Amino acid sequence: METLDVLFIKCSKPIFWTGEEILFVTGHGPGSFLNRFHLSDSDSCACGEVGDPIHYATSCPLTLSWHIRKPISLESLWCQRVLENPNSRKRIINMIKFIIDNENRMRLE
């Protein structure tokens, strides 16, 4: 996903993003991002997959309540549509809050 493609969406009204939405779009949340800066021992989620925002939002069994369907190979467009949809935005916010609050349970041990 190209972050700049999503951050510079042209729309008729301004969209104000929460911190959780920004973490989702930029990939700066728990999991693989924290590992990149040696703030976590592993980039893996507790389920064994790489812990990036797309994994948590689409396939992680630990975040099943917040899953959003993802079309194949249209990640940038998918991310844009998710952030334009108020219901999807709420799900992303709640999912990121859950991941942050349960960071220890979300790591592969």
Biopython code that builds the backbone (N, CA, C, O; Angstrom):
import numpy as np
from Bio.PDB.StructureBuilder import StructureBuilder

atoms = [
    (1, "MET", "N", (0.850, -1.168, 0.000)),
    (1, "MET", "CA", (0.000, 0.000, 0.000)),
    (1, "MET", "C", (0.893, 1.226, 0.000)),
    (1, "MET", "O", (1.813, 1.327, 0.811)),
    (2, "GLU", "N", (0.636, 2.128, -0.875)),
    (2, "GLU", "CA", (1.402, 3.364, -0.937)),
    (2, "GLU", "C", (0.696, 4.390, -0.052)),
    (2, "GLU", "O", (-0.384, 4.875, -0.390)),
    (3, "THR", "N", (1.311, 4.714, 1.079)),
    (3, "THR", "CA", (0.699, 5.596, 2.069)),
    (3, "THR", "C", (0.301, 6.930, 1.471)),
    (3, "THR", "O", (-0.781, 7.440, 1.763)),
    (4, "LEU", "N", (1.154, 7.504, 0.641)),
    (4, "LEU", "CA", (0.832, 8.810, 0.069)),
    (4, "LEU", "C", (-0.399, 8.757, -0.814)),
    (4, "LEU", "O", (-1.138, 9.739, -0.889)),
    (5, "ASP", "N", (-0.643, 7.633, -1.488)),
    (5, "ASP", "CA", (-1.847, 7.503, -2.305)),
    (5, "ASP", "C", (-3.094, 7.650, -1.448)),
    (5, "ASP", "O", (-4.082, 8.246, -1.878)),
    (6, "VAL", "N", (-3.051, 7.112, -0.250)),
    (6, "VAL", "CA", (-4.207, 7.152, 0.633)),
    (6, "VAL", "C", (-4.298, 8.482, 1.355)),
    (6, "VAL", "O", (-5.397, 9.005, 1.540)),
    (7, "LEU", "N", (-3.176, 9.038, 1.764)),
    (7, "LEU", "CA", (-3.194, 10.275, 2.532)),
    (7, "LEU", "C", (-3.661, 11.471, 1.721)),
    (7, "LEU", "O", (-4.201, 12.423, 2.286)),
    (8, "PHE", "N", (-3.466, 11.443, 0.422)),
    (8, "PHE", "CA", (-3.843, 12.576, -0.409)),
    (8, "PHE", "C", (-5.065, 12.278, -1.267)),
    (8, "PHE", "O", (-5.091, 12.567, -2.463)),
    (9, "ILE", "N", (-6.063, 11.703, -0.639)),
    (9, "ILE", "CA", (-7.320, 11.403, -1.318)),
    (9, "ILE", "C", (-8.028, 12.729, -1.616)),
    (9, "ILE", "O", (-8.172, 13.581, -0.739)),
    (10, "LYS", "N", (-8.461, 12.883, -2.856)),
    (10, "LYS", "CA", (-9.224, 14.071, -3.211)),
    (10, "LYS", "C", (-10.689, 13.785, -2.906)),
    (10, "LYS", "O", (-11.259, 12.816, -3.406)),
    (11, "CYS", "N", (-11.284, 14.627, -2.090)),
    (11, "CYS", "CA", (-12.702, 14.458, -1.804)),
    (11, "CYS", "C", (-13.320, 15.833, -1.589)),
    (11, "CYS", "O", (-12.620, 16.821, -1.370)),
    (12, "SER", "N", (-14.641, 15.871, -1.655)),
    (12, "SER", "CA", (-15.347, 17.140, -1.609)),
    (12, "SER", "C", (-15.430, 17.728, -0.204)),
    (12, "SER", "O", (-15.652, 18.929, -0.051)),
    (13, "LYS", "N", (-15.253, 16.897, 0.821)),
    (13, "LYS", "CA", (-15.285, 17.417, 2.184)),
    (13, "LYS", "C", (-14.081, 16.888, 2.950)),
    (13, "LYS", "O", (-13.605, 15.787, 2.673)),
    (14, "PRO", "N", (-13.588, 17.661, 3.910)),
    (14, "PRO", "CA", (-12.407, 17.214, 4.658)),
    (14, "PRO", "C", (-12.721, 15.986, 5.508)),
    (14, "PRO", "O", (-13.823, 15.836, 6.036)),
    (15, "ILE", "N", (-11.728, 15.118, 5.624)),
    (15, "ILE", "CA", (-11.848, 13.938, 6.472)),
    (15, "ILE", "C", (-10.823, 14.094, 7.582)),
    (15, "ILE", "O", (-9.630, 14.242, 7.319)),
    (16, "PHE", "N", (-11.287, 14.062, 8.815)),
    (16, "PHE", "CA", (-10.393, 14.176, 9.957)),
    (16, "PHE", "C", (-10.182, 12.789, 10.533)),
    (16, "PHE", "O", (-11.134, 12.139, 10.966)),
    (17, "TRP", "N", (-8.939, 12.333, 10.539)),
    (17, "TRP", "CA", (-8.614, 10.986, 10.981)),
    (17, "TRP", "C", (-8.193, 10.974, 12.437)),
    (17, "TRP", "O", (-7.566, 11.910, 12.933)),
    (18, "THR", "N", (-8.554, 9.886, 13.113)),
    (18, "THR", "CA", (-8.111, 9.677, 14.491)),
    (18, "THR", "C", (-6.693, 9.122, 14.468)),
    (18, "THR", "O", (-6.175, 8.746, 13.417)),
    (19, "GLY", "N", (-6.081, 9.077, 15.631)),
    (19, "GLY", "CA", (-4.746, 8.494, 15.741)),
    (19, "GLY", "C", (-4.716, 7.049, 15.283)),
    (19, "GLY", "O", (-3.759, 6.616, 14.642)),
    (20, "GLU", "N", (-5.769, 6.295, 15.612)),
    (20, "GLU", "CA", (-5.830, 4.891, 15.216)),
    (20, "GLU", "C", (-5.895, 4.737, 13.701)),
    (20, "GLU", "O", (-5.268, 3.839, 13.138)),
    (21, "GLU", "N", (-6.652, 5.613, 13.039)),
    (21, "GLU", "CA", (-6.742, 5.551, 11.580)),
    (21, "GLU", "C", (-5.396, 5.887, 10.940)),
    (21, "GLU", "O", (-5.010, 5.278, 9.942)),
    (22, "ILE", "N", (-4.698, 6.838, 11.506)),
    (22, "ILE", "CA", (-3.377, 7.195, 10.979)),
    (22, "ILE", "C", (-2.406, 6.035, 11.160)),
    (22, "ILE", "O", (-1.629, 5.734, 10.254)),
    (23, "LEU", "N", (-2.442, 5.374, 12.332)),
    (23, "LEU", "CA", (-1.597, 4.196, 12.553)),
    (23, "LEU", "C", (-1.907, 3.114, 11.526)),
    (23, "LEU", "O", (-0.994, 2.461, 11.020)),
    (24, "PHE", "N", (-3.176, 2.920, 11.218)),
    (24, "PHE", "CA", (-3.585, 1.904, 10.250)),
    (24, "PHE", "C", (-3.058, 2.228, 8.853)),
    (24, "PHE", "O", (-2.453, 1.375, 8.204)),
    (25, "VAL", "N", (-3.282, 3.443, 8.395)),
    (25, "VAL", "CA", (-2.904, 3.825, 7.035)),
    (25, "VAL", "C", (-1.392, 3.832, 6.846)),
    (25, "VAL", "O", (-0.890, 3.406, 5.805)),
    (26, "THR", "N", (-0.671, 4.312, 7.845)),
    (26, "THR", "CA", (0.780, 4.411, 7.716)),
    (26, "THR", "C", (1.499, 3.122, 8.089)),
    (26, "THR", "O", (2.686, 2.968, 7.801)),
    (27, "GLY", "N", (0.789, 2.193, 8.729)),
    (27, "GLY", "CA", (1.407, 0.937, 9.147)),
    (27, "GLY", "C", (2.295, 1.099, 10.367)),
    (27, "GLY", "O", (3.170, 0.267, 10.606)),
    (28, "HIS", "N", (2.086, 2.157, 11.144)),
    (28, "HIS", "CA", (2.937, 2.440, 12.295)),
    (28, "HIS", "C", (2.406, 1.875, 13.600)),
    (28, "HIS", "O", (2.788, 2.345, 14.672)),
    (29, "GLY", "N", (1.549, 0.895, 13.537)),
    (29, "GLY", "CA", (0.995, 0.296, 14.746)),
    (29, "GLY", "C", (1.820, -0.869, 15.248)),
    (29, "GLY", "O", (2.942, -1.095, 14.794)),
    (30, "PRO", "N", (1.254, -1.607, 16.191)),
    (30, "PRO", "CA", (1.943, -2.773, 16.760)),
    (30, "PRO", "C", (2.279, -3.815, 15.689)),
    (30, "PRO", "O", (1.721, -3.810, 14.592)),
    (31, "GLY", "N", (3.177, -4.676, 16.033)),
    (31, "GLY", "CA", (3.542, -5.761, 15.121)),
    (31, "GLY", "C", (4.792, -5.465, 14.338)),
    (31, "GLY", "O", (5.835, -5.150, 14.912)),
    (32, "SER", "N", (4.695, -5.563, 13.034)),
    (32, "SER", "CA", (5.878, -5.451, 12.179)),
    (32, "SER", "C", (6.580, -4.100, 12.305)),
    (32, "SER", "O", (7.807, -4.039, 12.225)),
    (33, "PHE", "N", (5.834, -3.025, 12.499)),
    (33, "PHE", "CA", (6.454, -1.702, 12.610)),
    (33, "PHE", "C", (7.318, -1.607, 13.865)),
    (33, "PHE", "O", (8.438, -1.100, 13.810)),
    (34, "LEU", "N", (6.802, -2.093, 15.000)),
    (34, "LEU", "CA", (7.574, -2.035, 16.245)),
    (34, "LEU", "C", (8.833, -2.883, 16.150)),
    (34, "LEU", "O", (9.869, -2.525, 16.711)),
    (35, "ASN", "N", (8.751, -3.996, 15.447)),
    (35, "ASN", "CA", (9.912, -4.856, 15.268)),
    (35, "ASN", "C", (10.984, -4.158, 14.434)),
    (35, "ASN", "O", (12.176, -4.323, 14.692)),
    (36, "ARG", "N", (10.568, -3.389, 13.448)),
    (36, "ARG", "CA", (11.514, -2.689, 12.580)),
    (36, "ARG", "C", (12.430, -1.765, 13.384)),
    (36, "ARG", "O", (13.590, -1.566, 13.023)),
    (37, "PHE", "N", (11.907, -1.207, 14.466)),
    (37, "PHE", "CA", (12.694, -0.293, 15.296)),
    (37, "PHE", "C", (13.164, -0.951, 16.597)),
    (37, "PHE", "O", (13.501, -0.269, 17.565)),
    (38, "HIS", "N", (13.179, -2.273, 16.601)),
    (38, "HIS", "CA", (13.665, -3.066, 17.737)),
    (38, "HIS", "C", (12.912, -2.767, 19.029)),
    (38, "HIS", "O", (13.480, -2.843, 20.118)),
    (39, "LEU", "N", (11.633, -2.428, 18.902)),
    (39, "LEU", "CA", (10.782, -2.212, 20.068)),
    (39, "LEU", "C", (9.984, -3.467, 20.394)),
    (39, "LEU", "O", (9.263, -3.517, 21.390)),
    (40, "SER", "N", (10.122, -4.474, 19.545)),
    (40, "SER", "CA", (9.483, -5.773, 19.736)),
    (40, "SER", "C", (10.445, -6.837, 19.228)),
    (40, "SER", "O", (11.204, -6.595, 18.289)),
    (41, "ASP", "N", (10.416, -8.010, 19.842)),
    (41, "ASP", "CA", (11.325, -9.089, 19.451)),
    (41, "ASP", "C", (10.941, -9.745, 18.131)),
    (41, "ASP", "O", (11.778, -10.375, 17.484)),
    (42, "SER", "N", (9.697, -9.604, 17.733)),
    (42, "SER", "CA", (9.222, -10.307, 16.543)),
    (42, "SER", "C", (8.272, -9.426, 15.750)),
    (42, "SER", "O", (7.601, -8.560, 16.310)),
    (43, "ASP", "N", (8.219, -9.653, 14.436)),
    (43, "ASP", "CA", (7.248, -8.929, 13.613)),
    (43, "ASP", "C", (5.980, -9.751, 13.443)),
    (43, "ASP", "O", (5.075, -9.363, 12.704)),
    (44, "SER", "N", (5.916, -10.880, 14.124)),
    (44, "SER", "CA", (4.782, -11.788, 13.962)),
    (44, "SER", "C", (3.687, -11.523, 14.981)),
    (44, "SER", "O", (3.936, -11.135, 16.122)),
    (45, "CYS", "N", (2.481, -11.746, 14.527)),
    (45, "CYS", "CA", (1.301, -11.733, 15.374)),
    (45, "CYS", "C", (1.291, -13.051, 16.154)),
    (45, "CYS", "O", (2.017, -13.978, 15.795)),
    (46, "ALA", "N", (0.501, -13.150, 17.188)),
    (46, "ALA", "CA", (0.402, -14.377, 17.976)),
    (46, "ALA", "C", (-0.097, -15.555, 17.141)),
    (46, "ALA", "O", (0.141, -16.709, 17.496)),
    (47, "CYS", "N", (-0.787, -15.273, 16.037)),
    (47, "CYS", "CA", (-1.292, -16.354, 15.181)),
    (47, "CYS", "C", (-0.215, -16.879, 14.233)),
    (47, "CYS", "O", (-0.438, -17.867, 13.534)),
    (48, "GLY", "N", (0.955, -16.225, 14.202)),
    (48, "GLY", "CA", (2.061, -16.694, 13.376)),
    (48, "GLY", "C", (2.275, -15.933, 12.086)),
    (48, "GLY", "O", (3.303, -16.121, 11.436)),
    (49, "GLU", "N", (1.358, -15.093, 11.697)),
    (49, "GLU", "CA", (1.493, -14.285, 10.477)),
    (49, "GLU", "C", (2.202, -12.968, 10.808)),
    (49, "GLU", "O", (2.319, -12.595, 11.976)),
    (50, "VAL", "N", (2.671, -12.271, 9.775)),
    (50, "VAL", "CA", (3.290, -10.960, 9.978)),
    (50, "VAL", "C", (2.219, -10.000, 10.494)),
    (50, "VAL", "O", (1.136, -9.897, 9.917)),
    (51, "GLY", "N", (2.529, -9.305, 11.576)),
    (51, "GLY", "CA", (1.559, -8.431, 12.226)),
    (51, "GLY", "C", (1.506, -7.043, 11.639)),
    (51, "GLY", "O", (1.948, -6.084, 12.272)),
    (52, "ASP", "N", (0.970, -6.918, 10.430)),
    (52, "ASP", "CA", (0.795, -5.592, 9.839)),
    (52, "ASP", "C", (-0.694, -5.234, 9.852)),
    (52, "ASP", "O", (-1.533, -6.110, 10.063)),
    (53, "PRO", "N", (-1.033, -3.960, 9.629)),
    (53, "PRO", "CA", (-2.425, -3.537, 9.719)),
    (53, "PRO", "C", (-3.378, -4.304, 8.800)),
    (53, "PRO", "O", (-4.509, -4.589, 9.193)),
    (54, "ILE", "N", (-2.945, -4.637, 7.599)),
    (54, "ILE", "CA", (-3.816, -5.368, 6.676)),
    (54, "ILE", "C", (-4.123, -6.754, 7.226)),
    (54, "ILE", "O", (-5.255, -7.226, 7.125)),
    (55, "HIS", "N", (-3.122, -7.409, 7.808)),
    (55, "HIS", "CA", (-3.342, -8.726, 8.419)),
    (55, "HIS", "C", (-4.392, -8.626, 9.523)),
    (55, "HIS", "O", (-5.336, -9.415, 9.559)),
    (56, "TYR", "N", (-4.227, -7.653, 10.425)),
    (56, "TYR", "CA", (-5.173, -7.513, 11.531)),
    (56, "TYR", "C", (-6.587, -7.200, 11.032)),
    (56, "TYR", "O", (-7.564, -7.694, 11.597)),
    (57, "ALA", "N", (-6.702, -6.394, 9.992)),
    (57, "ALA", "CA", (-8.020, -5.977, 9.502)),
    (57, "ALA", "C", (-8.705, -7.011, 8.624)),
    (57, "ALA", "O", (-9.917, -6.938, 8.421)),
    (58, "THR", "N", (-7.945, -7.985, 8.095)),
    (58, "THR", "CA", (-8.561, -8.906, 7.132)),
    (58, "THR", "C", (-8.472, -10.379, 7.475)),
    (58, "THR", "O", (-9.330, -11.148, 7.041)),
    (59, "SER", "N", (-7.463, -10.812, 8.240)),
    (59, "SER", "CA", (-7.309, -12.262, 8.390)),
    (59, "SER", "C", (-6.919, -12.763, 9.771)),
    (59, "SER", "O", (-6.983, -13.970, 10.004)),
    (60, "CYS", "N", (-6.524, -11.912, 10.688)),
    (60, "CYS", "CA", (-6.077, -12.372, 12.006)),
    (60, "CYS", "C", (-7.257, -12.913, 12.813)),
    (60, "CYS", "O", (-8.263, -12.221, 12.970)),
    (61, "PRO", "N", (-7.148, -14.145, 13.327)),
    (61, "PRO", "CA", (-8.248, -14.697, 14.122)),
    (61, "PRO", "C", (-8.462, -13.948, 15.440)),
    (61, "PRO", "O", (-9.539, -14.037, 16.030)),
    (62, "LEU", "N", (-7.457, -13.218, 15.904)),
    (62, "LEU", "CA", (-7.585, -12.474, 17.157)),
    (62, "LEU", "C", (-8.381, -11.182, 16.996)),
    (62, "LEU", "O", (-8.838, -10.613, 17.987)),
    (63, "THR", "N", (-8.551, -10.715, 15.767)),
    (63, "THR", "CA", (-9.312, -9.484, 15.503)),
    (63, "THR", "C", (-10.514, -9.764, 14.605)),
    (63, "THR", "O", (-10.962, -8.889, 13.863)),
    (64, "LEU", "N", (-11.024, -10.970, 14.678)),
    (64, "LEU", "CA", (-12.127, -11.405, 13.810)),
    (64, "LEU", "C", (-13.335, -10.464, 13.874)),
    (64, "LEU", "O", (-13.997, -10.239, 12.861)),
    (65, "SER", "N", (-13.624, -9.919, 15.052)),
    (65, "SER", "CA", (-14.784, -9.032, 15.219)),
    (65, "SER", "C", (-14.701, -7.770, 14.367)),
    (65, "SER", "O", (-15.722, -7.138, 14.095)),
    (66, "TRP", "N", (-13.501, -7.402, 13.947)),
    (66, "TRP", "CA", (-13.314, -6.158, 13.193)),
    (66, "TRP", "C", (-12.900, -6.400, 11.740)),
    (66, "TRP", "O", (-12.526, -5.453, 11.049)),
    (67, "HIS", "N", (-12.957, -7.616, 11.273)),
    (67, "HIS", "CA", (-12.502, -7.898, 9.909)),
    (67, "HIS", "C", (-13.308, -7.133, 8.866)),
    (67, "HIS", "O", (-14.514, -6.924, 8.994)),
    (68, "ILE", "N", (-12.588, -6.731, 7.839)),
    (68, "ILE", "CA", (-13.161, -6.044, 6.686)),
    (68, "ILE", "C", (-12.674, -6.808, 5.465)),
    (68, "ILE", "O", (-11.491, -7.132, 5.360)),
    (69, "ARG", "N", (-13.582, -7.094, 4.547)),
    (69, "ARG", "CA", (-13.175, -7.828, 3.341)),
    (69, "ARG", "C", (-12.217, -6.999, 2.507)),
    (69, "ARG", "O", (-12.360, -5.782, 2.385)),
    (70, "LYS", "N", (-11.238, -7.686, 1.937)),
    (70, "LYS", "CA", (-10.220, -7.017, 1.128)),
    (70, "LYS", "C", (-10.219, -7.608, -0.278)),
    (70, "LYS", "O", (-10.084, -8.822, -0.436)),
    (71, "PRO", "N", (-10.368, -6.765, -1.305)),
    (71, "PRO", "CA", (-10.264, -7.281, -2.665)),
    (71, "PRO", "C", (-8.810, -7.623, -2.993)),
    (71, "PRO", "O", (-7.885, -6.991, -2.482)),
    (72, "ILE", "N", (-8.623, -8.602, -3.826)),
    (72, "ILE", "CA", (-7.282, -9.038, -4.205)),
    (72, "ILE", "C", (-6.588, -7.953, -5.030)),
    (72, "ILE", "O", (-7.180, -7.407, -5.961)),
    (73, "SER", "N", (-5.369, -7.650, -4.700)),
    (73, "SER", "CA", (-4.454, -6.748, -5.416)),
    (73, "SER", "C", (-4.951, -5.312, -5.598)),
    (73, "SER", "O", (-4.462, -4.603, -6.478)),
    (74, "LEU", "N", (-5.885, -4.886, -4.806)),
    (74, "LEU", "CA", (-6.347, -3.500, -4.879)),
    (74, "LEU", "C", (-6.190, -2.835, -3.515)),
    (74, "LEU", "O", (-7.080, -2.119, -3.056)),
    (75, "GLU", "N", (-5.050, -3.079, -2.873)),
    (75, "GLU", "CA", (-4.853, -2.655, -1.493)),
    (75, "GLU", "C", (-5.002, -1.149, -1.304)),
    (75, "GLU", "O", (-5.644, -0.718, -0.346)),
    (76, "SER", "N", (-4.435, -0.349, -2.179)),
    (76, "SER", "CA", (-4.508, 1.098, -2.039)),
    (76, "SER", "C", (-5.947, 1.589, -2.175)),
    (76, "SER", "O", (-6.409, 2.396, -1.368)),
    (77, "LEU", "N", (-6.648, 1.106, -3.186)),
    (77, "LEU", "CA", (-8.046, 1.486, -3.383)),
    (77, "LEU", "C", (-8.893, 0.996, -2.219)),
    (77, "LEU", "O", (-9.775, 1.709, -1.742)),
    (78, "TRP", "N", (-8.620, -0.234, -1.761)),
    (78, "TRP", "CA", (-9.357, -0.803, -0.634)),
    (78, "TRP", "C", (-9.189, 0.076, 0.596)),
    (78, "TRP", "O", (-10.167, 0.384, 1.277)),
    (79, "CYS", "N", (-7.968, 0.480, 0.884)),
    (79, "CYS", "CA", (-7.693, 1.305, 2.054)),
    (79, "CYS", "C", (-8.430, 2.644, 1.946)),
    (79, "CYS", "O", (-8.986, 3.130, 2.930)),
    (80, "GLN", "N", (-8.432, 3.221, 0.774)),
    (80, "GLN", "CA", (-9.141, 4.480, 0.550)),
    (80, "GLN", "C", (-10.631, 4.311, 0.825)),
    (80, "GLN", "O", (-11.233, 5.136, 1.512)),
    (81, "ARG", "N", (-11.224, 3.252, 0.294)),
    (81, "ARG", "CA", (-12.659, 3.009, 0.485)),
    (81, "ARG", "C", (-12.991, 2.747, 1.950)),
    (81, "ARG", "O", (-14.020, 3.204, 2.448)),
    (82, "VAL", "N", (-12.125, 2.014, 2.636)),
    (82, "VAL", "CA", (-12.335, 1.742, 4.061)),
    (82, "VAL", "C", (-12.391, 3.054, 4.832)),
    (82, "VAL", "O", (-13.254, 3.234, 5.691)),
    (83, "LEU", "N", (-11.475, 3.971, 4.529)),
    (83, "LEU", "CA", (-11.411, 5.224, 5.275)),
    (83, "LEU", "C", (-12.473, 6.233, 4.850)),
    (83, "LEU", "O", (-12.677, 7.233, 5.538)),
    (84, "GLU", "N", (-13.144, 5.994, 3.746)),
    (84, "GLU", "CA", (-14.253, 6.857, 3.341)),
    (84, "GLU", "C", (-15.577, 6.373, 3.925)),
    (84, "GLU", "O", (-16.568, 7.103, 3.895)),
    (85, "ASN", "N", (-15.604, 5.153, 4.455)),
    (85, "ASN", "CA", (-16.820, 4.549, 4.983)),
    (85, "ASN", "C", (-16.847, 4.722, 6.505)),
    (85, "ASN", "O", (-15.985, 4.177, 7.194)),
    (86, "PRO", "N", (-17.822, 5.471, 7.048)),
    (86, "PRO", "CA", (-17.858, 5.715, 8.498)),
    (86, "PRO", "C", (-17.897, 4.429, 9.335)),
    (86, "PRO", "O", (-17.243, 4.361, 10.376)),
    (87, "ASN", "N", (-18.637, 3.428, 8.907)),
    (87, "ASN", "CA", (-18.708, 2.169, 9.650)),
    (87, "ASN", "C", (-17.349, 1.461, 9.660)),
    (87, "ASN", "O", (-16.914, 0.959, 10.697)),
    (88, "SER", "N", (-16.691, 1.425, 8.516)),
    (88, "SER", "CA", (-15.366, 0.799, 8.443)),
    (88, "SER", "C", (-14.358, 1.565, 9.288)),
    (88, "SER", "O", (-13.504, 0.962, 9.938)),
    (89, "ARG", "N", (-14.452, 2.884, 9.281)),
    (89, "ARG", "CA", (-13.542, 3.693, 10.090)),
    (89, "ARG", "C", (-13.706, 3.372, 11.572)),
    (89, "ARG", "O", (-12.715, 3.268, 12.294)),
    (90, "LYS", "N", (-14.949, 3.214, 12.034)),
    (90, "LYS", "CA", (-15.185, 2.859, 13.438)),
    (90, "LYS", "C", (-14.577, 1.499, 13.754)),
    (90, "LYS", "O", (-13.996, 1.305, 14.822)),
    (91, "ARG", "N", (-14.714, 0.561, 12.823)),
    (91, "ARG", "CA", (-14.152, -0.775, 13.038)),
    (91, "ARG", "C", (-12.630, -0.722, 13.121)),
    (91, "ARG", "O", (-12.029, -1.398, 13.956)),
    (92, "ILE", "N", (-12.009, 0.074, 12.263)),
    (92, "ILE", "CA", (-10.550, 0.226, 12.287)),
    (92, "ILE", "C", (-10.112, 0.845, 13.613)),
    (92, "ILE", "O", (-9.159, 0.372, 14.232)),
    (93, "ILE", "N", (-10.801, 1.896, 14.050)),
    (93, "ILE", "CA", (-10.463, 2.551, 15.317)),
    (93, "ILE", "C", (-10.538, 1.552, 16.464)),
    (93, "ILE", "O", (-9.611, 1.458, 17.269)),
    (94, "ASN", "N", (-11.635, 0.807, 16.540)),
    (94, "ASN", "CA", (-11.800, -0.165, 17.623)),
    (94, "ASN", "C", (-10.779, -1.291, 17.538)),
    (94, "ASN", "O", (-10.288, -1.765, 18.562)),
    (95, "MET", "N", (-10.460, -1.718, 16.329)),
    (95, "MET", "CA", (-9.469, -2.782, 16.160)),
    (95, "MET", "C", (-8.090, -2.313, 16.632)),
    (95, "MET", "O", (-7.415, -3.036, 17.366)),
    (96, "ILE", "N", (-7.663, -1.114, 16.221)),
    (96, "ILE", "CA", (-6.349, -0.606, 16.615)),
    (96, "ILE", "C", (-6.289, -0.409, 18.131)),
    (96, "ILE", "O", (-5.273, -0.718, 18.752)),
    (97, "LYS", "N", (-7.370, 0.105, 18.732)),
    (97, "LYS", "CA", (-7.406, 0.248, 20.192)),
    (97, "LYS", "C", (-7.247, -1.112, 20.863)),
    (97, "LYS", "O", (-6.498, -1.239, 21.832)),
    (98, "PHE", "N", (-7.945, -2.129, 20.358)),
    (98, "PHE", "CA", (-7.847, -3.482, 20.912)),
    (98, "PHE", "C", (-6.418, -4.005, 20.809)),
    (98, "PHE", "O", (-5.889, -4.564, 21.769)),
    (99, "ILE", "N", (-5.798, -3.826, 19.656)),
    (99, "ILE", "CA", (-4.430, -4.316, 19.449)),
    (99, "ILE", "C", (-3.464, -3.629, 20.411)),
    (99, "ILE", "O", (-2.608, -4.284, 21.005)),
    (100, "ILE", "N", (-3.598, -2.315, 20.567)),
    (100, "ILE", "CA", (-2.716, -1.575, 21.472)),
    (100, "ILE", "C", (-2.954, -1.996, 22.922)),
    (100, "ILE", "O", (-2.000, -2.200, 23.673)),
    (101, "ASP", "N", (-4.219, -2.126, 23.317)),
    (101, "ASP", "CA", (-4.539, -2.514, 24.693)),
    (101, "ASP", "C", (-4.114, -3.942, 25.016)),
    (101, "ASP", "O", (-3.870, -4.267, 26.178)),
    (102, "ASN", "N", (-4.023, -4.797, 24.002)),
    (102, "ASN", "CA", (-3.688, -6.208, 24.202)),
    (102, "ASN", "C", (-2.382, -6.574, 23.512)),
    (102, "ASN", "O", (-2.227, -7.684, 23.002)),
    (103, "GLU", "N", (-1.457, -5.643, 23.502)),
    (103, "GLU", "CA", (-0.210, -5.809, 22.755)),
    (103, "GLU", "C", (0.535, -7.091, 23.127)),
    (103, "GLU", "O", (1.066, -7.769, 22.247)),
    (104, "ASN", "N", (0.583, -7.428, 24.395)),
    (104, "ASN", "CA", (1.302, -8.634, 24.815)),
    (104, "ASN", "C", (0.656, -9.905, 24.279)),
    (104, "ASN", "O", (1.360, -10.852, 23.931)),
    (105, "ARG", "N", (-0.663, -9.941, 24.208)),
    (105, "ARG", "CA", (-1.357, -11.126, 23.686)),
    (105, "ARG", "C", (-1.264, -11.222, 22.170)),
    (105, "ARG", "O", (-1.502, -12.288, 21.602)),
    (106, "MET", "N", (-0.924, -10.131, 21.515)),
    (106, "MET", "CA", (-0.889, -10.108, 20.059)),
    (106, "MET", "C", (0.473, -10.520, 19.499)),
    (106, "MET", "O", (0.642, -10.586, 18.281)),
    (107, "ARG", "N", (1.445, -10.798, 20.372)),
    (107, "ARG", "CA", (2.786, -11.182, 19.922)),
    (107, "ARG", "C", (2.935, -12.690, 19.903)),
    (107, "ARG", "O", (2.357, -13.398, 20.727)),
    (108, "LEU", "N", (3.714, -13.166, 18.956)),
    (108, "LEU", "CA", (4.041, -14.582, 18.890)),
    (108, "LEU", "C", (5.088, -14.864, 19.953)),
    (108, "LEU", "O", (6.136, -14.219, 19.984)),
    (109, "GLU", "N", (4.813, -15.806, 20.808)),
    (109, "GLU", "CA", (5.751, -16.140, 21.904)),
    (109, "GLU", "C", (6.583, -17.338, 21.528)),
    (109, "GLU", "O", (7.427, -17.773, 22.312)),
]
sb = StructureBuilder()
sb.init_structure("model")
sb.init_model(0)
sb.init_chain("A")
sb.init_seg("    ")
for serial, (resi, resn, name, xyz) in enumerate(atoms, 1):
    if name == "N":
        sb.init_residue(resn, " ", resi, " ")
    sb.init_atom(name, np.array(xyz, "f"), 0.0, 1.0, " ", f" {name:<3s}", serial, name[0])
structure = sb.get_structure()
